[in-house]
Amino acid sequence: MLDNFPGFSIGVVHQQPGSRGSIHIRSNDPFTAPEIRANYLSADEDVQAFIRGLRLARKVSRQPAFAPYFVRELRPGPQVESDEAFEEYIRGTIFLLVSSGRHPAAWE
């Protein structure tokens, strides 16, 4: 999301989500799109990881080194303080980017 004024962003990314989706074949026709069930944020551990990440990003942005650049927080906004409010924000804005293939055992 781009704003029409200067600012900075700190992104939070969860690299090892516990949520698992699935892809299902719907037809013998290879041109028929599969059914995709993303199941984003279905694992509570993913939600908690994003809450911790957003709290850390907020803490970093309020350090003295950022003071000359920090005017106000726009997203999620200073009104978001409780875990419940963070979860509501996360569920409305964040999705997980993951691959569809299993990593080799040597990477695990």
Buried (B, 14 or more C-beta within 10 A) or exposed (E): EEEEEEEEEEEBEBEEBBBEBEEEEEEEEEEEEEEEEBEBBBBEEBBBBBBEBBBEBBEEBEEEEEEEEBEEBEEBEEEBEEEEBBBEBBEEEBEBEBEEEEEEEEEE
